């Protein structure tokens, strides 16, 4: 099992989150790359994490992140990809079955306003997640680490 610390928030973002009454993740409650989240937070409200708060994601792409909350390396898909086993994050890990957060940072065009991530290569095994333009998911444990292909289409 691979264990990695969650990306830390910038001081400004942390101050804003605290000012709004949100908890800020610390090294003591770092996320692990497993289906069960074992960390705890100091307050009942989770930290506000959005993909555009300091993450790297090219406009037009489905951005797939190695860790929850848009942490770790990111891989961008500009078009359909039937087989994620030949795509690699900057840390050397294959994108296939190593996806923990997602962002549809696509641009509006005919037939490409939504993107689906599939459990198996060649768009098989059913849809893990479908995102419309601008939608993102920081944590969704039921589909984490299961993506193997993606396709763009007109709607979810």
Sine and cosine of phi, psi and omega as CSV:
sin_phi,cos_phi,sin_psi,cos_psi,sin_omega,cos_omega
0.00,0.00,0.75,-0.66,0.02,-1.00
-1.00,0.04,0.67,-0.74,0.03,-1.00
-0.82,-0.57,0.76,-0.65,0.00,-1.00
-0.66,-0.75,0.55,-0.84,0.07,-1.00
-0.98,0.21,0.57,-0.82,0.09,-1.00
-0.90,0.44,0.54,-0.84,0.09,-1.00
-0.88,0.48,0.72,-0.69,-0.01,-1.00
-0.99,0.15,0.52,-0.86,0.03,-1.00
-0.98,0.21,0.49,-0.87,0.08,-1.00
-0.91,0.42,0.36,-0.93,-0.02,-1.00
-0.86,0.51,-0.63,0.77,0.00,-1.00
-0.92,0.40,-0.69,0.72,0.01,-1.00
-0.91,0.42,-0.66,0.75,0.01,-1.00
-0.89,0.45,-0.68,0.73,0.01,-1.00
-0.89,0.45,-0.66,0.75,0.03,-1.00
-0.89,0.45,-0.71,0.70,-0.01,-1.00
-0.88,0.48,-0.68,0.73,0.01,-1.00
-0.91,0.41,-0.67,0.74,0.02,-1.00
-0.87,0.49,-0.50,0.87,0.02,-1.00
-1.00,0.04,-0.02,1.00,0.04,-1.00
1.00,0.00,0.29,0.96,0.02,-1.00
-0.99,-0.13,0.49,-0.87,0.07,-1.00
-0.98,0.20,0.48,-0.88,0.03,-1.00
-0.91,-0.41,0.80,-0.60,0.01,-1.00
-0.86,0.50,0.58,-0.81,0.05,-1.00
-0.84,-0.55,0.16,-0.99,0.03,-1.00
-0.87,0.50,-0.49,0.87,-0.02,-1.00
-0.91,0.41,-0.42,0.91,0.01,-1.00
-0.87,-0.50,0.62,0.78,-0.02,-1.00
-0.86,0.50,0.58,-0.81,0.01,-1.00
-0.97,0.25,0.52,-0.85,0.10,-1.00
-0.91,-0.41,0.34,-0.94,0.00,-1.00
-1.00,0.05,0.96,0.29,0.04,-1.00
-0.58,-0.81,0.25,-0.97,-0.03,-1.00
-0.92,0.38,-0.53,0.85,-0.03,-1.00
-0.99,-0.16,0.76,-0.64,0.06,-1.00
-1.00,-0.02,0.83,-0.56,-0.07,-1.00
-0.95,-0.31,-0.04,1.00,-0.03,-1.00
-0.96,0.30,0.33,-0.95,0.08,-1.00
-0.79,-0.61,0.35,-0.94,0.00,-1.00
-0.86,-0.51,0.45,-0.90,-0.06,-1.00
-0.94,0.33,-0.47,0.88,-0.02,-1.00
-0.85,-0.52,0.23,-0.97,-0.05,-1.00
-0.95,0.31,-0.46,0.89,-0.04,-1.00
-1.00,0.01,0.71,-0.71,0.02,-1.00
-0.96,0.26,0.35,-0.94,0.06,-1.00
-0.91,0.41,0.56,-0.83,0.06,-1.00
-0.99,0.14,0.90,-0.43,0.00,-1.00
-0.82,-0.58,0.82,-0.57,0.06,-1.00
-0.81,-0.58,0.45,-0.89,-0.05,-1.00
-0.91,0.41,-0.44,0.90,-0.05,-1.00
-1.00,0.05,0.15,0.99,0.03,-1.00
-1.00,-0.06,0.90,0.45,0.10,-0.99
0.99,-0.15,0.05,1.00,0.01,-1.00
-1.00,-0.01,0.34,-0.94,-0.02,-1.00
-0.98,-0.20,0.91,-0.41,0.01,-1.00
-0.51,-0.86,0.88,-0.48,-0.04,-1.00
-0.94,0.35,0.69,-0.72,0.06,-1.00
-0.85,0.53,0.73,-0.69,-0.02,-1.00
0.98,-0.19,-0.21,0.98,-0.10,-1.00
-0.99,-0.13,0.44,-0.90,0.37,-0.93
-1.00,0.09,0.88,-0.47,0.00,-1.00
-0.98,-0.19,0.81,-0.58,-0.02,-1.00
-0.92,-0.39,0.80,-0.60,-0.07,-1.00
-0.95,-0.31,0.59,-0.81,-0.02,-1.00
-0.93,0.37,-0.51,0.86,-0.03,-1.00
-0.85,-0.53,0.28,-0.96,0.10,-0.99
-0.87,0.49,0.32,-0.95,0.07,-1.00
0.84,0.55,0.55,0.83,0.08,-1.00
0.87,0.49,0.59,0.81,-0.01,-1.00
-0.99,-0.14,0.24,-0.97,0.03,-1.00
0.94,0.34,-0.24,-0.97,-0.01,-1.00
-0.90,0.44,0.43,-0.90,0.03,-1.00
-0.83,-0.56,0.58,-0.82,0.08,-1.00
-0.82,-0.58,0.74,-0.67,-0.03,-1.00
-0.96,-0.28,0.75,-0.66,0.08,-1.00
-0.94,-0.34,0.89,-0.45,0.00,-1.00
-1.00,0.05,-0.41,0.91,-0.03,-1.00
-0.59,-0.81,-0.07,-1.00,0.02,-1.00
-0.85,0.53,0.60,-0.80,0.10,-1.00
-0.63,-0.78,0.92,-0.40,-0.08,-1.00
-0.98,0.18,-0.17,0.99,-0.10,-0.99
-0.48,-0.88,0.98,-0.19,-0.01,-1.00
-0.98,0.20,-0.08,1.00,-0.04,-1.00
-0.93,0.37,-0.28,0.96,0.01,-1.00
-0.96,-0.28,0.34,0.94,0.08,-1.00
-0.88,-0.47,0.67,-0.74,-0.11,-0.99
-0.77,-0.64,0.64,-0.77,0.15,-0.99
-0.95,0.33,0.26,-0.97,0.00,-1.00
-0.90,0.45,-0.31,0.95,0.03,-1.00
-1.00,0.06,0.03,1.00,0.03,-1.00
1.00,-0.08,-0.19,0.98,0.01,-1.00
-0.97,0.24,0.62,-0.79,0.09,-1.00
-0.93,0.37,0.54,-0.84,0.05,-1.00
-0.94,0.35,-0.54,0.84,0.00,-1.00
-0.82,0.58,0.84,-0.55,0.03,-1.00
0.86,0.51,0.41,0.91,0.08,-1.00
-0.76,-0.65,0.63,0.78,-0.03,-1.00
-0.95,-0.32,0.84,-0.55,-0.04,-1.00
-0.85,-0.53,-0.25,0.97,0.14,-0.99
-0.47,-0.88,0.42,-0.91,-0.17,-0.99
-0.62,-0.79,0.50,-0.87,0.05,-1.00
-0.57,-0.82,0.84,-0.55,0.12,-0.99
-1.00,0.06,1.00,-0.07,0.02,-1.00
-0.99,-0.16,0.49,0.87,-0.03,-1.00
-0.93,0.38,0.13,-0.99,0.07,-1.00
-0.88,-0.47,0.49,-0.87,-0.08,-1.00
-0.92,0.40,0.78,-0.62,0.10,-0.99
-0.35,-0.94,0.25,-0.97,-0.01,-1.00
-0.90,0.45,0.84,-0.55,0.07,-1.00
0.97,0.22,0.24,0.97,-0.03,-1.00
-0.66,-0.75,0.60,0.80,0.01,-1.00
-1.00,-0.09,-0.07,1.00,0.05,-1.00
-0.66,-0.75,0.44,-0.90,0.03,-1.00
-0.67,-0.74,0.68,-0.73,0.04,-1.00
-0.93,-0.37,0.61,-0.79,0.11,-0.99
-0.95,-0.32,0.77,-0.63,-0.07,-1.00
-0.96,-0.28,0.47,-0.88,-0.02,-1.00
-0.92,0.39,-0.55,0.84,-0.08,-1.00
-0.87,-0.49,0.28,-0.96,0.10,-0.99
-0.91,0.41,0.29,-0.96,-0.02,-1.00
0.86,0.51,0.53,0.85,0.10,-0.99
0.88,0.47,0.55,0.84,-0.03,-1.00
-0.97,-0.25,0.12,-0.99,0.09,-1.00
0.98,0.19,0.08,1.00,-0.01,-1.00
1.00,-0.02,0.24,-0.97,-0.03,-1.00
-1.00,0.07,0.81,-0.58,0.11,-0.99
-0.97,0.25,-0.71,0.71,-0.10,-1.00
-0.40,-0.92,0.57,-0.82,0.08,-1.00
-0.76,-0.65,0.77,-0.64,-0.05,-1.00
-0.82,-0.57,0.75,-0.66,0.13,-0.99
-0.99,0.14,0.21,-0.98,-0.01,-1.00
-0.74,0.68,0.77,-0.64,0.05,-1.00
0.99,0.13,-0.22,0.98,-0.01,-1.00
-0.97,0.25,0.49,-0.87,0.04,-1.00
-0.52,-0.85,0.36,-0.93,0.06,-1.00
-0.70,-0.71,0.88,-0.48,-0.01,-1.00
-0.99,0.14,-0.62,0.79,-0.03,-1.00
-0.54,-0.84,0.83,-0.56,0.11,-0.99
-0.51,-0.86,1.00,0.06,-0.21,-0.98
-0.87,0.49,-0.43,0.90,-0.05,-1.00
-0.94,0.35,-0.29,0.96,0.01,-1.00
-0.82,-0.57,0.07,1.00,0.01,-1.00
-0.88,0.48,0.59,-0.81,0.09,-1.00
0.86,0.52,0.59,0.81,0.01,-1.00
-0.78,-0.62,-0.10,0.99,-0.06,-1.00
-0.95,0.30,0.68,-0.74,-0.02,-1.00
-0.69,-0.72,-0.19,0.98,0.06,-1.00
-0.29,-0.96,0.31,-0.95,0.03,-1.00
-0.61,-0.79,0.45,-0.89,0.10,-1.00
-0.57,-0.82,0.60,-0.80,0.03,-1.00
-1.00,-0.10,0.60,-0.80,0.00,-1.00
-0.40,-0.91,-0.09,-1.00,-0.12,-0.99
-0.99,0.14,-0.43,0.90,-0.02,-1.00
-0.34,-0.94,0.29,-0.96,0.05,-1.00
-1.00,0.07,0.00,0.00,0.00,0.00
